[in-house]
Amino acid sequence: MRRAIYPGSFDPVTNGHLDIIERSCKLFDEIIISILVNPEKQPFFSIEERHDMLTQVLREIDRGSCDVRVDSFQGLLVNYAVAQKAHAIVRGIRAISDYEYELQMALMNRRLEPSIETVFMMSAETYTYVSSRLVKEVFQLAGWTCPAVNRKANERKNEQSLALTSQLAHGILRFQGR
Ligand code: PNS
């Protein structure tokens, strides 16, 4: 039984992430999508939202016979991977710009825990420009549905924005004396 960890922030999950998961399903019997809980960073989506979004969208991808589940972790990735009895860590690489950071992490992780291999997967060319950071930026600045990000993530955020917009509208009305 080959088990892999696919760690990340997933803030939010993108179609690029899903592409990597689909590809990894062909190599592993089990994949644990592991969301990093980072108390030092203020995420756009909460851990629960990211967990929910991932669980939703995972139903829509081709997993074959691979068992895919979502989890979250804190602390060192390799410690978590060992605790989960994983054999490998999966990371997606889009462009050469990703490579330097990923190489450093892979080598540091290997130094910390030689029993765990890092497997790099290349996402489809269609998604090479997609990143959670850009998706968030576009979403925050334009507020419209970005086709590159998964539909479910957009639906969730639209619901939230609607609630926020409504709150803001009520605040403005109150300010005007209503
Ligand atoms: O999606 P991201 O933000 O690029 O994922 C980065 C992640 C979660 C893989 C990385 O930050 C990580 O592994 N963090 C856990 C802490 C850790 O193990 N740090 C040492 C890495 S060499």
Backbone and ligand atoms as CSV (ligand in chain L), in Angstrom:
chain,resi,resn,atom,element,x,y,z
A,1,MET,N,N,0.839,-1.208,0.000
A,1,MET,CA,C,0.000,0.000,0.000
A,1,MET,C,C,0.867,1.248,0.000
A,2,ARG,N,N,0.793,2.030,-1.047
A,2,ARG,CA,C,1.618,3.234,-1.134
A,2,ARG,C,C,0.776,4.461,-0.753
A,3,ARG,N,N,1.234,5.146,0.289
A,3,ARG,CA,C,0.483,6.304,0.789
A,3,ARG,C,C,1.300,7.579,0.586
A,4,ALA,N,N,0.632,8.606,0.076
A,4,ALA,CA,C,1.329,9.892,-0.114
A,4,ALA,C,C,0.579,11.016,0.582
A,5,ILE,N,N,1.357,12.031,0.955
A,5,ILE,CA,C,0.795,13.255,1.512
A,5,ILE,C,C,0.871,14.313,0.415
A,6,TYR,N,N,-0.211,15.047,0.201
A,6,TYR,CA,C,-0.160,16.205,-0.696
A,6,TYR,C,C,-0.412,17.433,0.176
A,7,PRO,N,N,0.670,18.072,0.641
A,7,PRO,CA,C,0.507,19.191,1.581
A,7,PRO,C,C,0.373,20.530,0.863
A,8,GLY,N,N,-0.222,21.482,1.537
A,8,GLY,CA,C,-0.295,22.815,0.964
A,8,GLY,C,C,-1.186,23.712,1.781
A,9,SER,N,N,-1.298,24.958,1.318
A,9,SER,CA,C,-2.184,25.916,1.987
A,9,SER,C,C,-3.607,25.777,1.449
A,10,PHE,N,N,-3.739,25.492,0.166
A,10,PHE,CA,C,-5.045,25.314,-0.484
A,10,PHE,C,C,-5.990,26.471,-0.148
A,11,ASP,N,N,-5.498,27.682,-0.309
A,11,ASP,CA,C,-6.251,28.873,0.109
A,11,ASP,C,C,-6.506,29.797,-1.079
A,12,PRO,N,N,-7.396,29.416,-2.000
A,12,PRO,CA,C,-8.236,28.218,-2.031
A,12,PRO,C,C,-7.643,27.143,-2.937
A,13,VAL,N,N,-8.311,25.994,-2.947
A,13,VAL,CA,C,-7.930,24.924,-3.881
A,13,VAL,C,C,-8.166,25.439,-5.301
A,14,THR,N,N,-7.266,25.092,-6.211
A,14,THR,CA,C,-7.414,25.512,-7.614
A,14,THR,C,C,-7.528,24.270,-8.490
A,15,ASN,N,N,-7.858,24.504,-9.735
A,15,ASN,CA,C,-7.915,23.383,-10.682
A,15,ASN,C,C,-6.534,22.772,-10.881
A,16,GLY,N,N,-5.498,23.590,-10.671
A,16,GLY,CA,C,-4.131,23.058,-10.756
A,16,GLY,C,C,-3.898,22.004,-9.678
A,17,HIS,N,N,-4.366,22.280,-8.450
A,17,HIS,CA,C,-4.244,21.297,-7.364
A,17,HIS,C,C,-4.980,20.007,-7.737
A,18,LEU,N,N,-6.188,20.170,-8.277
A,18,LEU,CA,C,-6.986,18.977,-8.599
A,18,LEU,C,C,-6.315,18.141,-9.689
A,19,ASP,N,N,-5.697,18.840,-10.612
A,19,ASP,CA,C,-4.978,18.141,-11.690
A,19,ASP,C,C,-3.844,17.294,-11.101
A,20,ILE,N,N,-3.131,17.870,-10.130
A,20,ILE,CA,C,-2.027,17.139,-9.489
A,20,ILE,C,C,-2.583,15.930,-8.718
A,21,ILE,N,N,-3.720,16.117,-8.051
A,21,ILE,CA,C,-4.302,15.016,-7.278
A,21,ILE,C,C,-4.711,13.881,-8.220
A,22,GLU,N,N,-5.349,14.239,-9.341
A,22,GLU,CA,C,-5.766,13.207,-10.307
A,22,GLU,C,C,-4.558,12.415,-10.811
A,23,ARG,N,N,-3.486,13.131,-11.101
A,23,ARG,CA,C,-2.278,12.459,-11.590
A,23,ARG,C,C,-1.669,11.573,-10.505
A,24,SER,N,N,-1.660,12.077,-9.265
A,24,SER,CA,C,-1.073,11.310,-8.162
A,24,SER,C,C,-1.866,10.037,-7.880
A,25,CYS,N,N,-3.160,10.095,-8.163
A,25,CYS,CA,C,-4.012,8.920,-7.927
A,25,CYS,C,C,-3.563,7.726,-8.779
A,26,LYS,N,N,-2.894,8.018,-9.869
A,26,LYS,CA,C,-2.412,6.928,-10.729
A,26,LYS,C,C,-1.166,6.269,-10.148
A,27,LEU,N,N,-0.523,6.956,-9.193
A,27,LEU,CA,C,0.731,6.436,-8.635
A,27,LEU,C,C,0.589,5.848,-7.237
A,28,PHE,N,N,-0.409,6.321,-6.500
A,28,PHE,CA,C,-0.516,5.918,-5.094
A,28,PHE,C,C,-1.867,5.268,-4.799
A,29,ASP,N,N,-1.867,4.427,-3.737
A,29,ASP,CA,C,-3.127,3.796,-3.314
A,29,ASP,C,C,-3.937,4.740,-2.431
A,30,GLU,N,N,-3.218,5.594,-1.718
A,30,GLU,CA,C,-3.909,6.512,-0.814
A,30,GLU,C,C,-3.209,7.867,-0.814
A,31,ILE,N,N,-4.005,8.914,-0.872
A,31,ILE,CA,C,-3.432,10.264,-0.811
A,31,ILE,C,C,-4.150,11.049,0.284
A,32,ILE,N,N,-3.349,11.650,1.142
A,32,ILE,CA,C,-3.925,12.500,2.184
A,32,ILE,C,C,-3.637,13.946,1.794
A,33,ILE,N,N,-4.700,14.679,1.487
A,33,ILE,CA,C,-4.552,16.096,1.155
A,33,ILE,C,C,-4.459,16.805,2.502
A,34,SER,N,N,-3.310,17.399,2.774
A,34,SER,CA,C,-3.057,17.914,4.126
A,34,SER,C,C,-2.902,19.432,4.126
A,35,ILE,N,N,-3.850,20.082,4.773
A,35,ILE,CA,C,-3.852,21.552,4.817
A,35,ILE,C,C,-2.971,22.010,5.977
A,36,LEU,N,N,-2.026,22.884,5.670
A,36,LEU,CA,C,-1.158,23.410,6.734
A,36,LEU,C,C,-1.922,24.400,7.606
A,37,VAL,N,N,-1.898,24.160,8.901
A,37,VAL,CA,C,-2.458,25.136,9.850
A,37,VAL,C,C,-1.290,26.015,10.274
A,38,ASN,N,N,-1.322,27.255,9.815
A,38,ASN,CA,C,-0.200,28.146,10.093
A,38,ASN,C,C,-0.688,29.339,10.932
A,39,PRO,N,N,-0.484,29.281,12.259
A,39,PRO,CA,C,-1.017,30.338,13.133
A,39,PRO,C,C,-0.414,31.716,12.840
A,40,GLU,N,N,0.714,31.741,12.119
A,40,GLU,CA,C,1.348,33.030,11.847
A,40,GLU,C,C,0.793,33.736,10.612
A,41,LYS,N,N,-0.024,33.022,9.840
A,41,LYS,CA,C,-0.566,33.616,8.615
A,41,LYS,C,C,-2.067,33.796,8.736
A,42,GLN,N,N,-2.552,34.898,8.169
A,42,GLN,CA,C,-3.993,35.134,8.157
A,42,GLN,C,C,-4.531,34.642,6.815
A,43,PRO,N,N,-5.196,33.488,6.795
A,43,PRO,CA,C,-5.654,32.971,5.500
A,43,PRO,C,C,-6.909,33.676,5.002
A,44,PHE,N,N,-7.188,33.520,3.751
A,44,PHE,CA,C,-8.401,34.092,3.147
A,44,PHE,C,C,-9.602,33.234,3.542
A,45,PHE,N,N,-9.427,31.911,3.402
A,45,PHE,CA,C,-10.458,30.956,3.800
A,45,PHE,C,C,-9.995,30.258,5.083
A,46,SER,N,N,-10.947,29.970,5.970
A,46,SER,CA,C,-10.587,29.275,7.212
A,46,SER,C,C,-10.229,27.814,6.902
A,47,ILE,N,N,-9.637,27.140,7.869
A,47,ILE,CA,C,-9.292,25.729,7.688
A,47,ILE,C,C,-10.554,24.925,7.366
A,48,GLU,N,N,-11.643,25.215,8.091
A,48,GLU,CA,C,-12.898,24.484,7.883
A,48,GLU,C,C,-13.411,24.696,6.466
A,49,GLU,N,N,-13.350,25.938,5.988
A,49,GLU,CA,C,-13.818,26.226,4.624
A,49,GLU,C,C,-12.964,25.507,3.596
A,50,ARG,N,N,-11.660,25.546,3.815
A,50,ARG,CA,C,-10.771,24.881,2.859
A,50,ARG,C,C,-10.987,23.374,2.872
A,51,HIS,N,N,-11.188,22.838,4.076
A,51,HIS,CA,C,-11.469,21.411,4.223
A,51,HIS,C,C,-12.747,21.053,3.469
A,52,ASP,N,N,-13.777,21.857,3.669
A,52,ASP,CA,C,-15.080,21.652,3.017
A,52,ASP,C,C,-14.972,21.734,1.504
A,53,MET,N,N,-14.282,22.768,1.046
A,53,MET,CA,C,-14.152,22.968,-0.401
A,53,MET,C,C,-13.429,21.781,-1.031
A,54,LEU,N,N,-12.351,21.358,-0.375
A,54,LEU,CA,C,-11.591,20.228,-0.916
A,54,LEU,C,C,-12.452,18.971,-0.949
A,55,THR,N,N,-13.154,18.719,0.152
A,55,THR,CA,C,-13.984,17.514,0.220
A,55,THR,C,C,-15.031,17.534,-0.892
A,56,GLN,N,N,-15.628,18.698,-1.114
A,56,GLN,CA,C,-16.647,18.837,-2.172
A,56,GLN,C,C,-16.068,18.538,-3.552
A,57,VAL,N,N,-14.967,19.222,-3.872
A,57,VAL,CA,C,-14.442,19.120,-5.233
A,57,VAL,C,C,-13.791,17.769,-5.506
A,58,LEU,N,N,-13.330,17.121,-4.449
A,58,LEU,CA,C,-12.695,15.808,-4.653
A,58,LEU,C,C,-13.701,14.781,-5.166
A,59,ARG,N,N,-14.971,15.030,-4.887
A,59,ARG,CA,C,-16.017,14.112,-5.367
A,59,ARG,C,C,-16.124,14.174,-6.882
A,60,GLU,N,N,-15.645,15.277,-7.449
A,60,GLU,CA,C,-15.848,15.504,-8.884
A,60,GLU,C,C,-14.657,15.088,-9.746
A,61,ILE,N,N,-13.593,14.582,-9.124
A,61,ILE,CA,C,-12.430,14.239,-9.952
A,61,ILE,C,C,-12.312,12.724,-10.124
A,62,ASP,N,N,-11.496,12.340,-11.100
A,62,ASP,CA,C,-11.286,10.927,-11.386
A,62,ASP,C,C,-10.191,10.397,-10.452
A,63,ARG,N,N,-10.611,9.601,-9.468
A,63,ARG,CA,C,-9.652,9.103,-8.473
A,63,ARG,C,C,-9.246,7.657,-8.717
A,64,GLY,N,N,-9.917,7.008,-9.682
A,64,GLY,CA,C,-9.654,5.589,-9.919
A,64,GLY,C,C,-9.930,4.814,-8.653
A,65,SER,N,N,-8.992,3.933,-8.266
A,65,SER,CA,C,-9.201,3.146,-7.042
A,65,SER,C,C,-8.476,3.782,-5.850
A,66,CYS,N,N,-7.953,4.971,-6.065
A,66,CYS,CA,C,-7.177,5.643,-5.006
A,66,CYS,C,C,-8.106,6.198,-3.925
A,67,ASP,N,N,-7.678,6.000,-2.693
A,67,ASP,CA,C,-8.443,6.517,-1.563
A,67,ASP,C,C,-7.903,7.917,-1.249
A,68,VAL,N,N,-8.740,8.920,-1.388
A,68,VAL,CA,C,-8.288,10.295,-1.150
A,68,VAL,C,C,-9.052,10.879,0.034
A,69,ARG,N,N,-8.310,11.423,1.000
A,69,ARG,CA,C,-9.001,12.081,2.107
A,69,ARG,C,C,-8.308,13.394,2.465
A,70,VAL,N,N,-9.055,14.228,3.202
A,70,VAL,CA,C,-8.546,15.553,3.542
A,70,VAL,C,C,-8.250,15.604,5.035
A,71,ASP,N,N,-7.133,16.223,5.359
A,71,ASP,CA,C,-6.732,16.338,6.759
A,71,ASP,C,C,-6.040,17.697,6.926
A,72,SER,N,N,-5.670,18.042,8.137
A,72,SER,CA,C,-4.873,19.253,8.331
A,72,SER,C,C,-3.743,18.913,9.303
A,73,PHE,N,N,-2.704,19.716,9.262
A,73,PHE,CA,C,-1.572,19.434,10.153
A,73,PHE,C,C,-0.907,20.732,10.598
A,74,GLN,N,N,-0.165,20.596,11.683
A,74,GLN,CA,C,0.586,21.726,12.229
A,74,GLN,C,C,2.011,21.268,12.439
A,75,GLY,N,N,2.957,22.142,12.386
A,75,GLY,CA,C,4.340,21.759,12.673
A,75,GLY,C,C,5.062,21.242,11.453
A,76,LEU,N,N,6.095,20.450,11.711
A,76,LEU,CA,C,6.937,19.971,10.607
A,76,LEU,C,C,6.211,18.942,9.747
A,77,LEU,N,N,6.275,19.172,8.448
A,77,LEU,CA,C,5.603,18.270,7.502
A,77,LEU,C,C,6.116,16.830,7.613
A,78,VAL,N,N,7.450,16.687,7.744
A,78,VAL,CA,C,7.991,15.317,7.777
A,78,VAL,C,C,7.536,14.562,9.029
A,79,ASN,N,N,7.384,15.264,10.139
A,79,ASN,CA,C,6.894,14.598,11.359
A,79,ASN,C,C,5.478,14.080,11.136
A,80,TYR,N,N,4.691,14.934,10.486
A,80,TYR,CA,C,3.302,14.557,10.183
A,80,TYR,C,C,3.296,13.361,9.213
A,81,ALA,N,N,4.151,13.434,8.199
A,81,ALA,CA,C,4.196,12.360,7.192
A,81,ALA,C,C,4.580,11.024,7.840
A,82,VAL,N,N,5.532,11.062,8.762
A,82,VAL,CA,C,5.944,9.833,9.455
A,82,VAL,C,C,4.783,9.308,10.308
A,83,ALA,N,N,4.112,10.226,11.007
A,83,ALA,CA,C,2.983,9.815,11.857
A,83,ALA,C,C,1.875,9.184,11.022
A,84,GLN,N,N,1.735,9.649,9.784
A,84,GLN,CA,C,0.694,9.102,8.893
A,84,GLN,C,C,1.172,7.851,8.155
A,85,LYS,N,N,2.400,7.427,8.438
A,85,LYS,CA,C,3.026,6.276,7.764
A,85,LYS,C,C,3.031,6.451,6.235
A,86,ALA,N,N,3.337,7.679,5.814
A,86,ALA,CA,C,3.375,7.963,4.375
A,86,ALA,C,C,4.732,7.595,3.798
A,87,HIS,N,N,4.732,7.279,2.503
A,87,HIS,CA,C,5.981,6.970,1.819
A,87,HIS,C,C,6.526,8.174,1.065
A,88,ALA,N,N,5.600,9.075,0.700
A,88,ALA,CA,C,6.041,10.175,-0.153
A,88,ALA,C,C,5.249,11.450,0.113
A,89,ILE,N,N,5.867,12.550,-0.302
A,89,ILE,CA,C,5.223,13.863,-0.290
A,89,ILE,C,C,5.076,14.271,-1.749
A,90,VAL,N,N,3.882,14.655,-2.155
A,90,VAL,CA,C,3.659,15.080,-3.538
A,90,VAL,C,C,3.645,16.605,-3.580
A,91,ARG,N,N,4.345,17.158,-4.555
A,91,ARG,CA,C,4.282,18.604,-4.776
A,91,ARG,C,C,4.148,18.852,-6.270
A,92,GLY,N,N,3.358,19.873,-6.617
A,92,GLY,CA,C,3.181,20.223,-8.022
A,92,GLY,C,C,4.161,21.310,-8.415
A,93,ILE,N,N,4.666,21.210,-9.628
A,93,ILE,CA,C,5.554,22.258,-10.146
A,93,ILE,C,C,4.938,22.792,-11.424
A,94,ARG,N,N,4.789,24.108,-11.494
A,94,ARG,CA,C,4.201,24.713,-12.695
A,94,ARG,C,C,5.279,25.239,-13.630
A,95,ALA,N,N,6.126,26.068,-13.092
A,95,ALA,CA,C,7.133,26.703,-13.950
A,95,ALA,C,C,8.474,26.616,-13.252
A,96,ILE,N,N,9.499,27.046,-13.959
A,96,ILE,CA,C,10.857,26.975,-13.416
A,96,ILE,C,C,10.960,27.805,-12.128
A,97,SER,N,N,10.107,28.841,-12.027
A,97,SER,CA,C,10.137,29.704,-10.836
A,97,SER,C,C,9.751,28.939,-9.569
A,98,ASP,N,N,8.956,27.903,-9.704
A,98,ASP,CA,C,8.585,27.088,-8.532
A,98,ASP,C,C,9.756,26.223,-8.073
A,99,TYR,N,N,10.632,25.926,-9.018
A,99,TYR,CA,C,11.617,24.867,-8.791
A,99,TYR,C,C,12.565,25.132,-7.628
A,100,GLU,N,N,13.062,26.374,-7.522
A,100,GLU,CA,C,14.075,26.666,-6.516
A,100,GLU,C,C,13.542,26.444,-5.096
A,101,TYR,N,N,12.365,26.990,-4.853
A,101,TYR,CA,C,11.726,26.851,-3.533
A,101,TYR,C,C,11.417,25.380,-3.245
A,102,GLU,N,N,10.896,24.704,-4.252
A,102,GLU,CA,C,10.519,23.300,-4.066
A,102,GLU,C,C,11.750,22.422,-3.832
A,103,LEU,N,N,12.822,22.733,-4.539
A,103,LEU,CA,C,14.060,21.967,-4.372
A,103,LEU,C,C,14.589,22.136,-2.945
A,104,GLN,N,N,14.596,23.372,-2.464
A,104,GLN,CA,C,15.065,23.640,-1.093
A,104,GLN,C,C,14.238,22.856,-0.087
A,105,MET,N,N,12.922,22.904,-0.261
A,105,MET,CA,C,12.050,22.192,0.687
A,105,MET,C,C,12.288,20.691,0.624
A,106,ALA,N,N,12.389,20.171,-0.594
A,106,ALA,CA,C,12.561,18.720,-0.760
A,106,ALA,C,C,13.873,18.274,-0.117
A,107,LEU,N,N,14.938,19.061,-0.325
A,107,LEU,CA,C,16.239,18.660,0.224
A,107,LEU,C,C,16.264,18.791,1.750
A,108,MET,N,N,15.633,19.852,2.253
A,108,MET,CA,C,15.553,20.022,3.712
A,108,MET,C,C,14.725,18.885,4.325
A,109,ASN,N,N,13.615,18.561,3.688
A,109,ASN,CA,C,12.772,17.472,4.195
A,109,ASN,C,C,13.523,16.139,4.159
A,110,ARG,N,N,14.321,15.955,3.125
A,110,ARG,CA,C,15.093,14.710,3.029
A,110,ARG,C,C,16.146,14.636,4.132
A,111,ARG,N,N,16.760,15.806,4.414
A,111,ARG,CA,C,17.748,15.853,5.483
A,111,ARG,C,C,17.085,15.545,6.833
A,112,LEU,N,N,15.888,16.086,7.015
A,112,LEU,CA,C,15.177,15.869,8.274
A,112,LEU,C,C,14.656,14.441,8.399
A,113,GLU,N,N,14.222,13.876,7.273
A,113,GLU,CA,C,13.604,12.548,7.310
A,113,GLU,C,C,13.899,11.785,6.005
A,114,PRO,N,N,15.038,11.069,5.974
A,114,PRO,CA,C,15.456,10.431,4.723
A,114,PRO,C,C,14.497,9.349,4.217
A,115,SER,N,N,13.619,8.857,5.066
A,115,SER,CA,C,12.741,7.763,4.620
A,115,SER,C,C,11.588,8.248,3.732
A,116,ILE,N,N,11.361,9.554,3.692
A,116,ILE,CA,C,10.231,10.079,2.896
A,116,ILE,C,C,10.746,10.716,1.610
A,117,GLU,N,N,10.226,10.263,0.493
A,117,GLU,CA,C,10.628,10.835,-0.802
A,117,GLU,C,C,9.680,11.954,-1.205
A,118,THR,N,N,10.211,12.972,-1.868
A,118,THR,CA,C,9.341,13.998,-2.461
A,118,THR,C,C,9.175,13.661,-3.934
A,119,VAL,N,N,7.923,13.643,-4.380
A,119,VAL,CA,C,7.628,13.361,-5.796
A,119,VAL,C,C,7.074,14.628,-6.418
A,120,PHE,N,N,7.734,15.123,-7.443
A,120,PHE,CA,C,7.248,16.318,-8.135
A,120,PHE,C,C,6.386,15.912,-9.313
A,121,MET,N,N,5.244,16.571,-9.426
A,121,MET,CA,C,4.352,16.303,-10.548
A,121,MET,C,C,4.182,17.607,-11.332
A,122,MET,N,N,4.097,17.484,-12.640
A,122,MET,CA,C,3.856,18.677,-13.475
A,122,MET,C,C,2.371,18.754,-13.764
A,123,SER,N,N,1.784,19.923,-13.500
A,123,SER,CA,C,0.357,20.059,-13.810
A,123,SER,C,C,0.181,20.284,-15.312
A,124,ALA,N,N,-1.058,20.155,-15.786
A,124,ALA,CA,C,-1.345,20.373,-17.211
A,124,ALA,C,C,-0.985,21.811,-17.585
A,125,GLU,N,N,-0.572,21.994,-18.845
A,125,GLU,CA,C,-0.152,23.336,-19.309
A,125,GLU,C,C,-1.244,24.371,-19.052
A,126,THR,N,N,-2.501,23.948,-19.175
A,126,THR,CA,C,-3.646,24.851,-18.987
A,126,THR,C,C,-3.596,25.569,-17.644
A,127,TYR,N,N,-2.980,24.915,-16.651
A,127,TYR,CA,C,-3.023,25.480,-15.301
A,127,TYR,C,C,-1.705,26.098,-14.857
A,128,THR,N,N,-0.766,26.235,-15.780
A,128,THR,CA,C,0.559,26.688,-15.347
A,128,THR,C,C,0.543,28.116,-14.776
A,129,TYR,N,N,-0.439,28.897,-15.143
A,129,TYR,CA,C,-0.492,30.281,-14.649
A,129,TYR,C,C,-1.384,30.412,-13.408
A,130,VAL,N,N,-2.066,29.350,-13.039
A,130,VAL,CA,C,-3.028,29.432,-11.937
A,130,VAL,C,C,-2.325,29.258,-10.595
A,131,SER,N,N,-2.562,30.201,-9.678
A,131,SER,CA,C,-2.042,30.047,-8.326
A,131,SER,C,C,-3.088,30.565,-7.350
A,132,SER,N,N,-3.075,30.035,-6.129
A,132,SER,CA,C,-4.028,30.503,-5.117
A,132,SER,C,C,-3.841,32.001,-4.884
A,133,ARG,N,N,-2.572,32.435,-4.909
A,133,ARG,CA,C,-2.289,33.851,-4.635
A,133,ARG,C,C,-2.966,34.752,-5.671
A,134,LEU,N,N,-2.820,34.404,-6.958
A,134,LEU,CA,C,-3.425,35.230,-8.005
A,134,LEU,C,C,-4.939,35.170,-7.962
A,135,VAL,N,N,-5.450,33.969,-7.704
A,135,VAL,CA,C,-6.901,33.801,-7.639
A,135,VAL,C,C,-7.480,34.698,-6.548
A,136,LYS,N,N,-6.799,34.715,-5.396
A,136,LYS,CA,C,-7.256,35.551,-4.284
A,136,LYS,C,C,-7.210,37.028,-4.671
A,137,GLU,N,N,-6.097,37.396,-5.319
A,137,GLU,CA,C,-5.918,38.801,-5.686
A,137,GLU,C,C,-7.020,39.252,-6.641
A,138,VAL,N,N,-7.262,38.424,-7.658
A,138,VAL,CA,C,-8.298,38.762,-8.643
A,138,VAL,C,C,-9.652,38.832,-7.945
A,139,PHE,N,N,-9.878,37.859,-7.089
A,139,PHE,CA,C,-11.160,37.806,-6.389
A,139,PHE,C,C,-11.371,39.054,-5.533
A,140,GLN,N,N,-10.323,39.422,-4.807
A,140,GLN,CA,C,-10.450,40.567,-3.899
A,140,GLN,C,C,-10.605,41.880,-4.662
A,141,LEU,N,N,-9.860,42.005,-5.777
A,141,LEU,CA,C,-9.876,43.264,-6.502
A,141,LEU,C,C,-11.043,43.370,-7.471
A,142,ALA,N,N,-11.350,42.265,-8.136
A,142,ALA,CA,C,-12.405,42.323,-9.151
A,142,ALA,C,C,-13.733,41.815,-8.611
A,143,GLY,N,N,-13.635,40.881,-7.655
A,143,GLY,CA,C,-14.853,40.368,-7.046
A,143,GLY,C,C,-15.713,39.545,-7.984
A,144,TRP,N,N,-15.154,39.165,-9.117
A,144,TRP,CA,C,-15.943,38.348,-10.021
A,144,TRP,C,C,-15.450,36.916,-10.037
A,145,THR,N,N,-16.249,36.067,-10.623
A,145,THR,CA,C,-15.921,34.657,-10.657
A,145,THR,C,C,-14.807,34.389,-11.659
A,146,CYS,N,N,-13.676,33.946,-11.132
A,146,CYS,CA,C,-12.530,33.648,-11.989
A,146,CYS,C,C,-12.664,32.220,-12.509
A,147,PRO,N,N,-12.716,32.025,-13.834
A,147,PRO,CA,C,-12.950,30.684,-14.363
A,147,PRO,C,C,-11.825,29.698,-14.049
A,148,ALA,N,N,-10.644,30.225,-13.707
A,148,ALA,CA,C,-9.516,29.316,-13.477
A,148,ALA,C,C,-9.615,28.589,-12.149
A,149,VAL,N,N,-10.344,29.179,-11.220
A,149,VAL,CA,C,-10.446,28.546,-9.917
A,149,VAL,C,C,-11.672,27.647,-9.921
A,150,ASN,N,N,-11.612,26.650,-9.080
A,150,ASN,CA,C,-12.716,25.712,-9.084
A,150,ASN,C,C,-14.050,26.364,-8.749
A,151,ARG,N,N,-15.082,25.908,-9.441
A,151,ARG,CA,C,-16.433,26.479,-9.308
A,151,ARG,C,C,-16.891,26.525,-7.859
A,152,LYS,N,N,-16.657,25.432,-7.127
A,152,LYS,CA,C,-17.144,25.362,-5.744
A,152,LYS,C,C,-16.517,26.456,-4.879
A,153,ALA,N,N,-15.233,26.683,-5.079
A,153,ALA,CA,C,-14.548,27.709,-4.289
A,153,ALA,C,C,-15.178,29.060,-4.547
A,154,ASN,N,N,-15.532,29.304,-5.806
A,154,ASN,CA,C,-16.175,30.568,-6.151
A,154,ASN,C,C,-17.541,30.693,-5.517
A,155,GLU,N,N,-18.275,29.582,-5.561
A,155,GLU,CA,C,-19.620,29.621,-4.973
A,155,GLU,C,C,-19.534,29.978,-3.502
A,156,ARG,N,N,-18.583,29.325,-2.799
A,156,ARG,CA,C,-18.449,29.576,-1.361
A,156,ARG,C,C,-18.110,31.038,-1.093
A,157,LYS,N,N,-17.140,31.543,-1.863
A,157,LYS,CA,C,-16.688,32.902,-1.586
A,157,LYS,C,C,-17.767,33.899,-1.984
A,158,ASN,N,N,-18.508,33.571,-3.048
A,158,ASN,CA,C,-19.589,34.475,-3.437
A,158,ASN,C,C,-20.625,34.585,-2.333
A,159,GLU,N,N,-20.910,33.435,-1.709
A,159,GLU,CA,C,-21.871,33.454,-0.604
A,159,GLU,C,C,-21.366,34.391,0.496
A,160,GLN,N,N,-20.054,34.227,0.820
A,160,GLN,CA,C,-19.470,35.065,1.867
A,160,GLN,C,C,-19.498,36.531,1.486
A,161,SER,N,N,-19.127,36.830,0.223
A,161,SER,CA,C,-19.078,38.226,-0.199
A,161,SER,C,C,-20.467,38.829,-0.146
A,162,LEU,N,N,-21.463,38.013,-0.522
A,162,LEU,CA,C,-22.829,38.510,-0.474
A,162,LEU,C,C,-23.183,38.918,0.945
A,163,ALA,N,N,-22.809,38.053,1.911
A,163,ALA,CA,C,-23.105,38.352,3.308
A,163,ALA,C,C,-22.370,39.623,3.730
A,164,LEU,N,N,-21.105,39.725,3.312
A,164,LEU,CA,C,-20.309,40.902,3.678
A,164,LEU,C,C,-20.883,42.157,3.039
A,165,THR,N,N,-21.237,42.030,1.746
A,165,THR,CA,C,-21.790,43.175,1.031
A,165,THR,C,C,-23.063,43.634,1.717
A,166,SER,N,N,-23.871,42.652,2.118
A,166,SER,CA,C,-25.135,42.981,2.776
A,166,SER,C,C,-24.869,43.699,4.108
A,167,GLN,N,N,-23.860,43.185,4.864
A,167,GLN,CA,C,-23.489,43.831,6.143
A,167,GLN,C,C,-23.049,45.270,5.920
A,168,LEU,N,N,-22.223,45.426,4.902
A,168,LEU,CA,C,-21.695,46.755,4.583
A,168,LEU,C,C,-22.839,47.696,4.220
A,169,ALA,N,N,-23.743,47.193,3.385
A,169,ALA,CA,C,-24.884,47.999,2.947
A,169,ALA,C,C,-25.710,48.431,4.160
A,170,HIS,N,N,-25.935,47.508,5.099
A,170,HIS,CA,C,-26.714,47.844,6.285
A,170,HIS,C,C,-25.977,48.876,7.146
A,171,GLY,N,N,-24.641,48.722,7.225
A,171,GLY,CA,C,-23.829,49.678,7.979
A,171,GLY,C,C,-23.958,51.069,7.403
A,172,ILE,N,N,-23.919,51.157,6.077
A,172,ILE,CA,C,-24.019,52.467,5.416
A,172,ILE,C,C,-25.402,53.076,5.673
A,173,LEU,N,N,-26.416,52.199,5.595
A,173,LEU,CA,C,-27.782,52.693,5.839
A,173,LEU,C,C,-27.914,53.231,7.261
A,174,ARG,N,N,-27.335,52.487,8.224
A,174,ARG,CA,C,-27.398,52.924,9.627
A,174,ARG,C,C,-26.691,54.271,9.793
A,175,PHE,N,N,-25.552,54.387,9.119
A,175,PHE,CA,C,-24.766,55.626,9.181
A,175,PHE,C,C,-25.599,56.821,8.703
A,176,GLN,N,N,-26.476,56.551,7.738
A,176,GLN,CA,C,-27.316,57.622,7.191
A,176,GLN,C,C,-28.570,57.850,8.019
A,177,GLY,N,N,-28.672,57.112,9.132
A,177,GLY,CA,C,-29.783,57.362,10.027
A,177,GLY,C,C,-30.978,56.447,9.865
A,178,ARG,N,N,-30.826,55.342,9.176
A,178,ARG,CA,C,-31.967,54.425,9.032
A,178,ARG,C,C,-31.893,53.279,10.010
L,1,PNS,O1,O,0.769,25.521,-0.731
L,1,PNS,P1,P,2.062,25.990,-0.101
L,1,PNS,O2,O,1.798,27.181,0.767
L,1,PNS,O3,O,3.130,26.240,-1.122
L,1,PNS,O4,O,2.573,24.786,0.850
L,1,PNS,C1,C,3.757,24.922,1.600
L,1,PNS,C2,C,3.931,23.763,2.608
L,1,PNS,C3,C,2.686,23.593,3.444
L,1,PNS,C4,C,4.192,22.479,1.858
L,1,PNS,C5,C,5.169,24.108,3.493
L,1,PNS,O5,O,5.046,25.417,3.972
L,1,PNS,C6,C,5.339,23.160,4.678
L,1,PNS,O6,O,5.635,22.011,4.511
L,1,PNS,N1,N,5.104,23.676,5.893
L,1,PNS,C7,C,5.175,22.893,7.122
L,1,PNS,C8,C,6.360,23.308,7.996
L,1,PNS,C9,C,7.622,22.593,7.559
L,1,PNS,O7,O,7.706,21.399,7.528
L,1,PNS,N2,N,8.623,23.407,7.182
L,1,PNS,C10,C,9.893,22.908,6.683
L,1,PNS,C11,C,9.823,22.739,5.178
L,1,PNS,S1,S,11.363,22.292,4.538
